[in-house]
Amino acid sequence: MLLSNTEYVPGHNVTRHLGLVQGSTVRSKHAGRDFMAGLKNIVGGELKGYTELLNESRQEALERMQAQAVQLGANAVINIRFSTSNIAAGASELLAYGTAVVIEAGH
C-alpha cells in the first residue's frame, strides 16, 4: 500500500475516493522512563525513552490506519497527517489519518 502525506501521487491517477481512514493508539508514561527523563531534565539531552515511545506509537497508528484502508479496498492513503492529544494525566493519544483511495499508474 502506498502511503503519502501529499494530496496526490505524481505519476498516479486517483480513480476512487473511499473516504477518511484513521488509526490511533493511547499510551501512558512508564515510571522508569519518567525517572530517566527527570534526570535528563537536569543535565539536558535527548529523552531517548520518549523518542522510542513516540516512534512506536506513530508506527502502530499508521498500521491501524492502513488496516482500515485495506478493509475499504484502498491501495493507497494520501494526505496523511498526525495529531496528538492528552487523554488523562500521563496518557496521550497519537492519531494518524488520511484519505483512502484507489490509484492506478498514469498514462
N, C-alpha and C positions, 0 to 999 in steps of 0.2 A: 504494500500500500504506500502510495506517495503522500507524504506529509509536507505542507508548505505554509509558511507564515505570510505568503503573498496572496493577493486576490485572484491571481491566475498563474498558470504554469506555462512559461514560454515553450512553444512547440507542441502544446496540447490544447485540444478544444474541450470545453465542458459541455457534455451532451445532456446531463440531467443534474438538477439541484435536488438533493434529498433532505436538506434541512440541517438544523443545528444539532451538533453532537457534542457531548461533554463527558469528561471523566474527572473525578475528584478523589482526594484522599484527605483524611483528617489525621494529623499526627500530634503527639504530645511530646513535651520535653522529656529528656532522660536525665535522671538525677546525676549520673556520672558525668554526662556531657555538661550539665549546668555547673557542676563543681569546677570542671576544667575551664569552662567559659569564664567563670568568675576569676580564676587565676589569670587567664589571658587578658581580662579587662585591666588588671594591674600592670602587666608588662607589655601589653599590646601584641598584635599579630592576628593572623587568621584563626577563626574558630572552626577548625577542620571538622569537628564532630557535627556542627550545624551545617557546614557545607555538604557533607556526606548525606545528612538527613534531607536537605533540600533537593539534592540530586536524585535520591531515591524517590522522593515524593513526586518530583516532576516526571520521572520515568513511569511510575505507577499511574499517575493521572493520564499521561499520554496513552499508555496501554489500554486503559479503560475507555478512553475516548475512541481509540482506534477500534476496539471490540464493538462499540455501539455503531460505528460507521459500517463495519462489516455486516452487522445484523440488518442494516438498511439496504445493503447491496452496493455500497460505495467501493470505489477502488482508489479514492484519494480524499484527503481532507485539506481544504485550503483556508487561508485567512486565520490560522491558528493563533490563539492568544492564551496567556496565562494570567491568573488572578489569585491573590491570596487574601485571606481574612482571618481574624481571630474568632474562634468559636466559643472558647471559655478560657479561663486563666490557665496558661501553659499549653493550650491546644490551638492549632491553626489548620485551616483548610487551604489546600492548593488545588486550584481548578484549571483544567485545560479545556478549551472549547474552540470550535471551528465549524466550517460548513462542509458537510459530507456531499461529495459529488461523484459523478461518473465522468471520467475523462477518456479521450482517445487521442492518439497521435495526430497532429495537424497535417495538412496536406501542403 
